[in-house]
Amino acid sequence: GGAVALGATDEAGNAPPDAASAAAGLRLVADLSARAKASGRFVSLAPPQSYLDASTDEFSLSLALPARCWHAEFAYAGRNAYAALLALAPPDTFDF
């Protein structure tokens, strides 16, 4: 499922992040969200539809996948990547 070949690029020549940098980015967002919450701020999580989709158990850190229910040429869909944010952040980090 959502593997992206290393060295692959999209039509614009942009290389997708590798799994290690994607995971590091998610950890950074989870940490910053937890810090914001701890300092009294409201923290929201509003992912695009495919980035957190309860109708499937598919998972990939890649956000450069073809859409399943829209235009197949749209190559920036995900497979529940935001689920990692919910798992990495402390409980009650996200208000909505």
MMTF fields as JSON, N, C-alpha, C and O atoms, coordinates in Angstrom:
{
  "mmtfVersion": "1.0.0",
  "mmtfProducer": "UNKNOWN",
  "numBonds": 383,
  "numAtoms": 384,
  "numGroups": 96,
  "numChains": 1,
  "numModels": 1,
  "chainsPerModel": [1],
  "groupsPerChain": [96],
  "chainIdList": ["A"],
  "bondAtomList": [4, 2, 8, 6, 12, 10, 16, 14, 20, 18, 24, 22, 28, 26, 32, 30, 36, 34, 40, 38, 44, 42, 48, 46, 52, 50, 56, 54, 60, 58, 64, 62, 68, 66, 72, 70, 76, 74, 80, 78, 84, 82, 88, 86, 92, 90, 96, 94, 100, 98, 104, 102, 108, 106, 112, 110, 116, 114, 120, 118, 124, 122, 128, 126, 132, 130, 136, 134, 140, 138, 144, 142, 148, 146, 152, 150, 156, 154, 160, 158, 164, 162, 168, 166, 172, 170, 176, 174, 180, 178, 184, 182, 188, 186, 192, 190, 196, 194, 200, 198, 204, 202, 208, 206, 212, 210, 216, 214, 220, 218, 224, 222, 228, 226, 232, 230, 236, 234, 240, 238, 244, 242, 248, 246, 252, 250, 256, 254, 260, 258, 264, 262, 268, 266, 272, 270, 276, 274, 280, 278, 284, 282, 288, 286, 292, 290, 296, 294, 300, 298, 304, 302, 308, 306, 312, 310, 316, 314, 320, 318, 324, 322, 328, 326, 332, 330, 336, 334, 340, 338, 344, 342, 348, 346, 352, 350, 356, 354, 360, 358, 364, 362, 368, 366, 372, 370, 376, 374, 380, 378],
  "bondOrderList": [1, 1, 1, 1, 1, 1, 1, 1, 1, 1, 1, 1, 1, 1, 1, 1, 1, 1, 1, 1, 1, 1, 1, 1, 1, 1, 1, 1, 1, 1, 1, 1, 1, 1, 1, 1, 1, 1, 1, 1, 1, 1, 1, 1, 1, 1, 1, 1, 1, 1, 1, 1, 1, 1, 1, 1, 1, 1, 1, 1, 1, 1, 1, 1, 1, 1, 1, 1, 1, 1, 1, 1, 1, 1, 1, 1, 1, 1, 1, 1, 1, 1, 1, 1, 1, 1, 1, 1, 1, 1, 1, 1, 1, 1, 1],
  "groupList": [{"groupName": "GLY", "atomNameList": ["N", "CA", "C", "O"], "elementList": ["N", "C", "C", "O"], "formalChargeList": [0, 0, 0, 0], "bondAtomList": [1, 0, 2, 1, 3, 2], "bondOrderList": [1, 1, 2], "singleLetterCode": "G", "chemCompType": "PEPTIDE LINKING"}, {"groupName": "ALA", "atomNameList": ["N", "CA", "C", "O"], "elementList": ["N", "C", "C", "O"], "formalChargeList": [0, 0, 0, 0], "bondAtomList": [1, 0, 2, 1, 3, 2], "bondOrderList": [1, 1, 2], "singleLetterCode": "A", "chemCompType": "L-PEPTIDE LINKING"}, {"groupName": "VAL", "atomNameList": ["N", "CA", "C", "O"], "elementList": ["N", "C", "C", "O"], "formalChargeList": [0, 0, 0, 0], "bondAtomList": [1, 0, 2, 1, 3, 2], "bondOrderList": [1, 1, 2], "singleLetterCode": "V", "chemCompType": "L-PEPTIDE LINKING"}, {"groupName": "LEU", "atomNameList": ["N", "CA", "C", "O"], "elementList": ["N", "C", "C", "O"], "formalChargeList": [0, 0, 0, 0], "bondAtomList": [1, 0, 2, 1, 3, 2], "bondOrderList": [1, 1, 2], "singleLetterCode": "L", "chemCompType": "L-PEPTIDE LINKING"}, {"groupName": "THR", "atomNameList": ["N", "CA", "C", "O"], "elementList": ["N", "C", "C", "O"], "formalChargeList": [0, 0, 0, 0], "bondAtomList": [1, 0, 2, 1, 3, 2], "bondOrderList": [1, 1, 2], "singleLetterCode": "T", "chemCompType": "L-PEPTIDE LINKING"}, {"groupName": "ASP", "atomNameList": ["N", "CA", "C", "O"], "elementList": ["N", "C", "C", "O"], "formalChargeList": [0, 0, 0, 0], "bondAtomList": [1, 0, 2, 1, 3, 2], "bondOrderList": [1, 1, 2], "singleLetterCode": "D", "chemCompType": "L-PEPTIDE LINKING"}, {"groupName": "GLU", "atomNameList": ["N", "CA", "C", "O"], "elementList": ["N", "C", "C", "O"], "formalChargeList": [0, 0, 0, 0], "bondAtomList": [1, 0, 2, 1, 3, 2], "bondOrderList": [1, 1, 2], "singleLetterCode": "E", "chemCompType": "L-PEPTIDE LINKING"}, {"groupName": "ASN", "atomNameList": ["N", "CA", "C", "O"], "elementList": ["N", "C", "C", "O"], "formalChargeList": [0, 0, 0, 0], "bondAtomList": [1, 0, 2, 1, 3, 2], "bondOrderList": [1, 1, 2], "singleLetterCode": "N", "chemCompType": "L-PEPTIDE LINKING"}, {"groupName": "PRO", "atomNameList": ["N", "CA", "C", "O"], "elementList": ["N", "C", "C", "O"], "formalChargeList": [0, 0, 0, 0], "bondAtomList": [1, 0, 2, 1, 3, 2], "bondOrderList": [1, 1, 2], "singleLetterCode": "P", "chemCompType": "L-PEPTIDE LINKING"}, {"groupName": "SER", "atomNameList": ["N", "CA", "C", "O"], "elementList": ["N", "C", "C", "O"], "formalChargeList": [0, 0, 0, 0], "bondAtomList": [1, 0, 2, 1, 3, 2], "bondOrderList": [1, 1, 2], "singleLetterCode": "S", "chemCompType": "L-PEPTIDE LINKING"}, {"groupName": "ARG", "atomNameList": ["N", "CA", "C", "O"], "elementList": ["N", "C", "C", "O"], "formalChargeList": [0, 0, 0, 0], "bondAtomList": [1, 0, 2, 1, 3, 2], "bondOrderList": [1, 1, 2], "singleLetterCode": "R", "chemCompType": "L-PEPTIDE LINKING"}, {"groupName": "LYS", "atomNameList": ["N", "CA", "C", "O"], "elementList": ["N", "C", "C", "O"], "formalChargeList": [0, 0, 0, 0], "bondAtomList": [1, 0, 2, 1, 3, 2], "bondOrderList": [1, 1, 2], "singleLetterCode": "K", "chemCompType": "L-PEPTIDE LINKING"}, {"groupName": "PHE", "atomNameList": ["N", "CA", "C", "O"], "elementList": ["N", "C", "C", "O"], "formalChargeList": [0, 0, 0, 0], "bondAtomList": [1, 0, 2, 1, 3, 2], "bondOrderList": [1, 1, 2], "singleLetterCode": "F", "chemCompType": "L-PEPTIDE LINKING"}, {"groupName": "GLN", "atomNameList": ["N", "CA", "C", "O"], "elementList": ["N", "C", "C", "O"], "formalChargeList": [0, 0, 0, 0], "bondAtomList": [1, 0, 2, 1, 3, 2], "bondOrderList": [1, 1, 2], "singleLetterCode": "Q", "chemCompType": "L-PEPTIDE LINKING"}, {"groupName": "TYR", "atomNameList": ["N", "CA", "C", "O"], "elementList": ["N", "C", "C", "O"], "formalChargeList": [0, 0, 0, 0], "bondAtomList": [1, 0, 2, 1, 3, 2], "bondOrderList": [1, 1, 2], "singleLetterCode": "Y", "chemCompType": "L-PEPTIDE LINKING"}, {"groupName": "CYS", "atomNameList": ["N", "CA", "C", "O"], "elementList": ["N", "C", "C", "O"], "formalChargeList": [0, 0, 0, 0], "bondAtomList": [1, 0, 2, 1, 3, 2], "bondOrderList": [1, 1, 2], "singleLetterCode": "C", "chemCompType": "L-PEPTIDE LINKING"}, {"groupName": "TRP", "atomNameList": ["N", "CA", "C", "O"], "elementList": ["N", "C", "C", "O"], "formalChargeList": [0, 0, 0, 0], "bondAtomList": [1, 0, 2, 1, 3, 2], "bondOrderList": [1, 1, 2], "singleLetterCode": "W", "chemCompType": "L-PEPTIDE LINKING"}, {"groupName": "HIS", "atomNameList": ["N", "CA", "C", "O"], "elementList": ["N", "C", "C", "O"], "formalChargeList": [0, 0, 0, 0], "bondAtomList": [1, 0, 2, 1, 3, 2], "bondOrderList": [1, 1, 2], "singleLetterCode": "H", "chemCompType": "L-PEPTIDE LINKING"}],
  "groupTypeList": [0, 0, 1, 2, 1, 3, 0, 1, 4, 5, 6, 1, 0, 7, 1, 8, 8, 5, 1, 1, 9, 1, 1, 1, 0, 3, 10, 3, 2, 1, 5, 3, 9, 1, 10, 1, 11, 1, 9, 0, 10, 12, 2, 9, 3, 1, 8, 8, 13, 9, 14, 3, 5, 1, 9, 4, 5, 6, 12, 9, 3, 9, 3, 1, 3, 8, 1, 10, 15, 16, 17, 1, 6, 12, 1, 14, 1, 0, 10, 7, 1, 14, 1, 1, 3, 3, 1, 3, 1, 8, 8, 5, 4, 12, 5, 12],
  "groupIdList": [1, 2, 3, 4, 5, 6, 7, 8, 9, 10, 11, 12, 13, 14, 15, 16, 17, 18, 19, 20, 21, 22, 23, 24, 25, 26, 27, 28, 29, 30, 31, 32, 33, 34, 35, 36, 37, 38, 39, 40, 41, 42, 43, 44, 45, 46, 47, 48, 49, 50, 51, 52, 53, 54, 55, 56, 57, 58, 59, 60, 61, 62, 63, 64, 65, 66, 67, 68, 69, 70, 71, 72, 73, 74, 75, 76, 77, 78, 79, 80, 81, 82, 83, 84, 85, 86, 87, 88, 89, 90, 91, 92, 93, 94, 95, 96],
  "secStructList": [7, 7, 7, 7, 7, 6, 6, 7, 7, 7, 6, 6, 7, 7, 7, 7, 7, 7, 2, 2, 2, 2, 2, 2, 2, 2, 2, 2, 2, 2, 2, 2, 2, 2, 2, 2, 2, 2, 6, 6, 7, 7, 7, 7, 7, 7, 7, 7, 4, 4, 4, 1, 7, 6, 6, 7, 7, 7, 7, 3, 3, 3, 3, 3, 3, 7, 7, 1, 1, 1, 7, 6, 6, 7, 7, 7, 3, 3, 3, 1, 6, 6, 2, 2, 2, 2, 2, 2, 1, 7, 6, 6, 7, 7, 7, 7],
  "xCoordList": [0.62, 0.0, 0.678, 1.272, 0.927, 1.309, 2.785, 3.239, 3.555, 5.003, 5.336, 4.723, 6.288, 6.771, 8.223, 9.018, 8.573, 9.947, 10.876, 10.576, 11.997, 12.989, 13.483, 13.717, 13.639, 14.073, 12.921, 13.133, 11.703, 10.546, 10.217, 10.445, 9.68, 9.266, 7.88, 7.434, 7.202, 5.909, 6.122, 7.262, 5.032, 5.137, 5.926, 6.531, 5.923, 6.645, 8.104, 8.862, 8.502, 9.881, 10.166, 11.325, 9.108, 9.278, 9.391, 8.576, 10.386, 10.564, 9.719, 9.735, 8.977, 8.214, 9.165, 10.25, 8.777, 9.662, 9.78, 8.845, 10.936, 11.051, 10.323, 9.937, 10.142, 9.374, 9.986, 9.255, 11.304, 11.95, 11.665, 11.366, 11.752, 11.483, 9.996, 9.627, 9.134, 7.694, 7.357, 6.574, 7.935, 7.691, 8.224, 7.58, 9.384, 9.948, 9.044, 8.858, 8.489, 7.569, 6.312, 5.829, 5.774, 4.59, 4.899, 4.081, 6.081, 6.467, 6.589, 6.186, 7.145, 7.282, 5.913, 5.709, 4.983, 3.639, 2.952, 2.302, 3.09, 2.487, 3.093, 2.373, 4.409, 5.081, 4.661, 4.347, 4.654, 4.246, 2.787, 2.437, 1.942, 0.53, 0.382, -0.402, 1.136, 1.077, 1.589, 1.033, 2.633, 3.167, 2.17, 1.985, 1.537, 0.531, -0.627, -1.101, -1.078, -2.176, -1.769, -2.549, -0.543, -0.06, 0.044, -0.029, 0.213, 0.309, -1.056, -1.142, -2.123, -3.474, -4.144, -5.218, -3.546, -4.138, -5.09, -4.965, -6.031, -6.88, -6.098, -5.425, -6.188, -5.463, -6.464, -7.194, -6.491, -7.413, -6.645, -5.472, -7.333, -6.797, -7.865, -8.91, -7.616, -8.592, -7.935, -7.608, -7.746, -7.061, -7.942, -9.165, -7.319, -8.072, -8.65, -8.129, -9.701, -10.456, -9.595, -9.779, -8.677, -7.917, -6.801, -6.226, -6.498, -5.417, -5.881, -5.06, -7.204, -7.78, -9.161, -10.131, -9.247, -10.456, -10.845, -10.225, -11.876, -12.308, -12.937, -13.18, -13.201, -13.829, -12.831, -13.23, -11.538, -10.524, -9.422, -9.155, -8.794, -7.657, -6.326, -5.276, -6.36, -5.119, -4.298, -4.852, -2.975, -2.093, -0.835, -0.251, -0.433, 0.824, 1.252, 0.413, 2.551, 3.061, 3.106, 3.246, 2.991, 3.045, 1.779, 0.67, 1.964, 0.836, 0.846, 0.285, 1.485, 1.612, 1.049, 1.701, -0.16, -0.819, -1.979, -2.504, -2.388, -3.533, -4.826, -5.0, -5.708, -7.015, -7.824, -7.733, -8.614, -9.446, -10.851, -11.444, -11.384, -12.787, -12.927, -13.995, -11.872, -11.922, -11.205, -11.364, -10.45, -9.709, -8.454, -7.619, -8.319, -7.169, -5.845, -4.808, -5.872, -4.63, -4.186, -3.056, -5.06, -4.682, -3.761, -4.194, -2.51, -1.488, -1.067, 0.081, -1.973, -1.611, -2.599, -2.883, -3.117, -4.004, -3.162, -1.988, -3.757, -3.061, -3.811, -4.848, -3.292, -3.936, -3.794, -2.996, -4.564, -4.626, -3.33, -3.055, -2.543, -1.295, -1.54, -0.71, -2.681, -2.954, -3.29, -3.287, -3.577, -3.801, -2.556, -2.654, -1.389, -0.143, -0.104, 0.416, -0.647, -0.687, -1.522, -1.147, -2.648, -3.5, -2.805, -2.996, -2.011, -1.295, -0.083, 0.238, 0.594, 1.808, 1.535, 2.291, 0.484, 0.183, -0.455, -1.163, -0.211, -0.877, -2.399, -2.902, -3.127, -4.586, -5.068, -4.444, -6.152, -6.774, -5.94, -6.194, -4.946, -4.17, -5.04, -4.979, -5.847, -6.646, -8.047, -8.739, -8.46, -9.787, -10.866, -11.975, -10.544, -11.487, -10.728, -11.329],
  "yCoordList": [-1.168, 0.0, 1.278, 1.248, 2.281, 3.645, 3.892, 4.994, 2.904, 3.113, 4.049, 3.978, 4.911, 5.817, 5.473, 5.428, 5.23, 4.87, 6.034, 7.178, 5.743, 6.781, 7.291, 6.511, 8.585, 9.187, 9.54, 10.18, 9.135, 9.46, 10.937, 11.54, 11.511, 12.904, 13.028, 12.159, 14.121, 14.376, 15.113, 15.316, 15.515, 16.175, 17.478, 17.885, 18.14, 19.403, 19.185, 20.144, 17.908, 17.607, 17.613, 17.544, 17.696, 17.698, 16.271, 15.414, 16.02, 14.697, 14.586, 15.496, 13.482, 13.301, 13.025, 12.484, 13.387, 13.117, 11.616, 10.859, 11.196, 9.782, 9.533, 10.478, 8.294, 7.949, 8.533, 8.949, 8.573, 9.111, 10.592, 11.039, 11.363, 12.795, 13.059, 14.003, 12.238, 12.383, 12.095, 12.825, 11.044, 10.711, 11.81, 12.159, 12.354, 13.447, 14.673, 15.352, 14.958, 16.085, 15.895, 16.839, 14.683, 14.395, 14.507, 15.013, 14.035, 14.176, 15.647, 16.041, 16.461, 17.892, 18.549, 19.329, 18.241, 18.814, 18.37, 19.178, 17.098, 16.599, 17.302, 17.67, 17.489, 18.152, 19.618, 20.1, 20.324, 21.729, 21.876, 22.822, 20.954, 20.981, 20.78, 21.471, 19.829, 19.568, 20.773, 21.107, 21.416, 22.605, 23.758, 24.466, 23.942, 24.998, 24.74, 25.655, 23.497, 23.128, 23.355, 23.886, 22.952, 23.117, 24.587, 24.918, 25.473, 26.903, 27.587, 28.813, 26.791, 27.333, 27.677, 28.277, 27.317, 27.631, 26.521, 25.368, 26.894, 25.906, 25.336, 26.072, 24.032, 23.37, 22.561, 21.73, 22.81, 22.082, 21.168, 21.389, 20.148, 19.221, 19.077, 18.474, 19.618, 19.595, 19.03, 19.777, 17.725, 17.123, 17.056, 16.956, 17.112, 16.815, 15.397, 14.561, 15.142, 13.896, 12.636, 11.791, 12.483, 11.238, 11.134, 10.062, 12.225, 12.193, 11.592, 11.179, 11.547, 10.901, 10.401, 11.159, 9.145, 8.563, 7.314, 6.262, 7.432, 6.317, 5.172, 4.101, 5.382, 4.316, 3.289, 2.314, 3.489, 2.543, 2.396, 3.313, 1.23, 1.023, 1.175, 0.873, 1.645, 1.858, 2.957, 3.922, 2.805, 3.799, 3.957, 2.978, 5.192, 5.507, 6.887, 7.765, 7.084, 8.408, 9.304, 10.52, 8.728, 9.505, 10.338, 9.865, 11.576, 12.437, 12.713, 13.704, 11.832, 11.968, 10.738, 10.141, 10.369, 9.193, 9.636, 10.733, 8.813, 9.185, 9.16, 8.339, 10.062, 10.111, 8.877, 8.382, 8.384, 7.209, 7.575, 6.849, 8.677, 8.99, 10.357, 10.966, 10.827, 12.115, 11.938, 10.895, 12.872, 12.773, 11.929, 12.254, 10.869, 9.966, 10.683, 10.267, 11.751, 12.482, 13.348, 13.836, 13.541, 14.297, 13.412, 12.387, 13.8, 12.939, 13.409, 13.206, 14.031, 14.518, 14.043, 14.755, 12.853, 12.26, 11.507, 11.224, 11.189, 10.439, 9.178, 8.876, 8.453, 7.241, 7.259, 6.511, 8.109, 8.188, 8.641, 8.241, 9.451, 9.927, 10.719, 10.693, 11.424, 12.208, 11.328, 11.808, 10.053, 9.152, 9.098, 8.921, 9.252, 9.265, 10.451, 10.328, 11.6, 12.754, 12.464, 12.827, 11.81, 11.457, 10.466, 10.507, 9.586, 8.591, 9.197, 8.802, 10.143, 10.731, 11.8, 11.917, 12.567, 13.656, 13.112, 12.106, 13.768, 13.338, 13.434, 14.227, 12.624, 12.694, 14.13, 14.862, 14.516, 15.827, 16.985, 18.138, 16.703, 17.79, 18.588, 19.817, 17.902, 18.569, 18.842, 17.934, 20.109, 20.507, 20.13, 19.757, 20.226, 19.877, 19.656, 19.35],
  "zCoordList": [0.0, 0.0, 0.0, -1.078, 0.5, 0.326, 0.253, 0.561, -0.145, -0.216, -1.362, -2.427, -1.149, -2.174, -2.415, -1.476, -3.663, -3.987, -3.693, -4.035, -3.064, -2.823, -4.167, -5.091, -4.27, -5.519, -6.444, -7.474, -6.094, -6.925, -6.787, -5.738, -7.849, -7.802, -8.402, -9.15, -8.064, -8.674, -9.995, -10.414, -10.653, -11.953, -11.889, -12.881, -10.718, -10.562, -10.193, -10.051, -10.036, -9.68, -8.194, -7.786, -7.366, -5.917, -5.393, -5.735, -4.576, -3.991, -2.727, -1.898, -2.562, -1.328, -0.178, -0.391, 1.034, 2.168, 2.41, 2.15, 2.91, 3.246, 4.564, 5.252, 4.905, 6.101, 7.362, 8.26, 7.451, 8.652, 8.82, 9.928, 7.74, 7.875, 8.074, 8.772, 7.469, 7.698, 9.152, 9.759, 9.72, 11.131, 12.039, 13.028, 11.72, 12.521, 12.46, 13.469, 11.31, 11.174, 11.992, 12.618, 11.996, 12.799, 14.291, 15.061, 14.699, 16.113, 16.494, 17.589, 15.594, 15.852, 16.016, 16.946, 15.127, 15.218, 16.51, 17.173, 16.869, 18.114, 19.324, 20.252, 19.319, 20.435, 20.534, 21.622, 19.411, 19.423, 19.841, 20.546, 19.413, 19.802, 21.301, 21.951, 21.851, 23.295, 24.089, 25.135, 23.601, 24.283, 24.236, 25.226, 23.1, 22.981, 23.937, 24.61, 23.991, 24.899, 26.352, 27.143, 26.706, 28.086, 28.477, 29.66, 27.497, 27.805, 27.776, 27.847, 27.672, 27.773, 26.458, 26.455, 25.361, 24.055, 23.61, 24.023, 22.768, 22.125, 20.947, 20.225, 20.76, 19.685, 18.866, 19.406, 17.565, 16.697, 15.752, 15.453, 15.298, 14.314, 13.239, 13.483, 12.061, 10.972, 9.715, 8.793, 9.68, 8.531, 7.289, 7.393, 6.114, 4.899, 4.998, 5.735, 4.27, 4.396, 4.411, 5.287, 3.489, 3.385, 4.432, 4.617, 5.107, 6.094, 7.425, 8.244, 7.636, 8.818, 8.415, 8.437, 8.054, 7.471, 8.251, 8.099, 9.087, 9.935, 9.145, 9.701, 7.868, 7.086, 6.565, 5.928, 6.825, 6.356, 7.401, 8.178, 7.405, 8.311, 7.59, 8.157, 6.336, 5.599, 6.271, 6.798, 6.246, 6.849, 6.013, 5.547, 5.835, 5.186, 5.651, 5.851, 5.825, 6.155, 4.924, 5.052, 3.751, 2.521, 2.358, 2.607, 1.938, 1.589, 0.09, -0.377, -0.643, -2.096, -2.788, -3.644, -2.41, -2.985, -3.862, -3.673, -4.812, -5.646, -4.835, -3.934, -5.172, -4.504, -4.877, -6.0, -3.934, -4.196, -4.662, -5.46, -4.181, -4.478, -5.148, -5.099, -5.759, -6.438, -7.756, -8.389, -8.185, -9.438, -9.233, -8.388, -9.985, -9.842, -10.09, -9.572, -10.873, -11.147, -9.964, -9.948, -8.977, -7.779, -6.943, -6.415, -6.824, -6.206, -4.823, -4.427, -4.086, -2.75, -1.7, -0.737, -1.886, -0.892, 0.129, -0.111, 1.248, 2.282, 2.63, 2.04, 3.575, 4.095, 5.617, 6.182, 6.264, 7.727, 8.397, 9.528, 7.736, 8.342, 9.632, 10.54, 9.717, 10.927, 12.131, 13.264, 11.9, 13.033, 13.91, 15.124, 13.295, 14.063, 15.019, 16.127, 14.61, 15.506, 16.744, 17.859, 16.538, 17.68, 18.601, 19.816, 18.038, 18.849, 19.545, 20.667, 18.909, 19.468, 20.523, 21.487, 20.36, 21.29, 22.566, 22.525, 23.692, 24.93, 24.786, 23.989, 25.56, 25.514, 25.783, 26.551, 25.163, 25.35, 24.804, 25.154, 23.954, 23.342, 22.39, 22.375, 21.595, 20.575, 21.099, 21.559, 21.025, 21.494, 20.496, 20.88, 19.236, 18.173, 16.897, 15.867]
}
